[in-house]
């Protein structure tokens, strides 16, 4: 009366194929994620190394004298070995502009060009200023050698010395006058005493 239904083998094959497809898709997603994460880490490391290379180059250029800061000299800067092992065709380039505001300096637009997997990538760039130290020295020298700044001082010193000399001469003349008046007074006193003695002697003779 009752018929027994047997499962067909096609259903199990279909399930197996679907499971395999899902597993392969999951594995592919994991692999793609791992590859992208690894690539992102590598790119981040390269960016960090490039930024440090630019900062090191800026420090080197900032320590140079002003006459040595040229585009040709910057183009010959060496590159670290860590970058040369990872990148190709590394080359420096720079554009130098003289500015006067807000300070007198040289504006250096520095760039590092390179290739990644045979293709030129966008260069990493950095702009900075290098103050003109020689101008500061010239201005200080000109201020110290300015005759107008020294003339008032010398004039004041001369006037003070003249005034002190005149004061000393006045004091000397006053002291001389005082000594002269004292001598005259003593002479007058001596003559008065002599006259009084003569008068007394005459009066004594008359009495006799």
FENGI-V622849 format. One record per pair of residues at least 24 apart in sequence whose C-alpha atoms are under 8 Angstrom apart, sorted by the first residue. I is the first residue (numbers start at 1). J is the second residue. D is the distance in Angstrom with one decimal. If there is no record, write none. Layout:
I:J:D, I:J:D
//
This chain:
46:83:7.8, 49:83:7.2, 50:83:7.8, 50:124:7.1, 51:124:7.7, 53:79:7.5, 53:80:7.5, 54:110:7.8, 54:111:7.9, 54:112:7.7, 54:125:7.6, 54:126:6.8, 58:128:7.7, 62:130:5.9, 66:132:6.8, 66:133:7.8, 70:96:7.2, 71:95:6.5, 71:96:6.9, 87:114:6.4, 87:115:6.0, 87:116:6.0, 88:114:5.8, 88:115:5.0, 88:116:6.7, 88:118:7.9, 89:113:7.4, 89:114:5.2, 89:115:5.8, 90:114:4.5, 90:115:7.2, 103:131:7.5, 104:131:6.3, 104:132:6.1, 105:129:6.1, 105:130:5.4, 105:131:4.1, 105:132:5.1, 106:130:5.1, 106:131:6.4, 106:132:7.1
//
